[in-house]
Each structure stands twice: as C-alpha cells, then as structure tokens.
Amino acid sequence: MPSSTTPTLHKITTGADTPTGQVLGTLGQDIYEKGSIVVYIGNIIAVVLGFLGVVMIGLIIYSGILWMTASGNDEKIKTAQGHLRRGPSRYLS
C-alpha cells in the first residue's frame, strides 16, 4: 500500500538547515560577501547618488530663495527657473 506523504517544500534561504538552503546559501554568499566587487561598486553608487541628492536639495533651496527674493524682477525669476530646470547638469558639464 503506498504511503500518503505530502511533498516537502524547501524555503529558499541562505544558511537554512535544509539541503536546498545550504546550497543556495553557499552559492549566493560568494557574490555578496563583504569586500566583493559587487558590494564595492554598490557602495560607490550609493555615495554618488547620496551626494547628488544633497546637491539637488541645495539647488532647490537656493533657487527658491532666488525666486522669492526676485521682487517681480523677470531676470532673477528666469535665473531661478534655469537653476531648477537644469539642476546639477549645469555644474557637472
């Protein structure tokens, strides 16, 4: 008489006590270990994007101050709008 057992489903985890989890854990850890090139490049990208975010916030605040203090002067308003439209690309090129 055949036994009625349900199939075992293994979770895809790293370092689990299942054979599937152990295999995936050892394969996946090589790429994302501390000091690997993937982590290094990811950290560089995070720092660059963080720096650009700070620059953009600064430009938005600066442009807002220029626009608020323009007192109806069209040249100052256009200058402030130009800062907002072009953003950091004006200073990077």
Backbone hydrogen bonds, N-H to C=O, Kabsch-Sander energy under -0.5 kcal/mol:
donor,donor_aa,acceptor,acceptor_aa,energy
5,T,3,S,-1.2
10,H,8,T,-0.5
13,T,11,K,-1.3
15,G,13,T,-0.6
15,G,21,G,-1.2
22,Q,18,T,-2.2
23,V,19,P,-2.2
24,L,20,T,-2.6
25,G,21,G,-2.0
26,T,22,Q,-2.1
27,L,23,V,-2.2
28,G,24,L,-2.6
29,Q,25,G,-1.5
30,D,26,T,-0.7
31,I,27,L,-0.5
32,Y,28,G,-1.2
36,S,33,E,-2.0
40,Y,36,S,-2.1
41,I,37,I,-2.7
42,G,38,V,-2.2
43,N,39,V,-2.2
44,I,40,Y,-1.9
45,I,41,I,-2.5
46,A,42,G,-2.1
47,V,43,N,-2.1
48,V,44,I,-2.4
49,L,45,I,-2.6
50,G,46,A,-2.0
51,F,47,V,-2.5
52,L,48,V,-2.6
53,G,49,L,-2.0
54,V,50,G,-2.0
55,V,51,F,-2.3
56,M,52,L,-2.5
57,I,53,G,-2.3
58,G,54,V,-2.2
59,L,55,V,-2.5
60,I,56,M,-2.5
61,I,57,I,-2.4
62,Y,58,G,-2.7
63,S,59,L,-2.8
64,G,60,I,-2.2
65,I,61,I,-2.3
66,L,62,Y,-2.4
67,W,63,S,-2.5
68,M,64,G,-2.5
69,T,65,I,-2.0
70,A,67,W,-1.0
73,N,70,A,-1.9
74,D,72,G,-0.6
77,I,73,N,-1.9
78,K,74,D,-2.5
79,T,75,E,-2.0
80,A,76,K,-2.4
81,Q,77,I,-2.4
82,G,78,K,-2.2
83,H,79,T,-2.0
84,L,80,A,-1.8
85,R,81,Q,-2.5
86,R,82,G,-2.5
87,G,83,H,-1.7
89,S,86,R,-1.3
90,R,87,G,-1.0
91,Y,88,P,-0.7
92,L,88,P,-1.7
93,S,89,S,-1.3
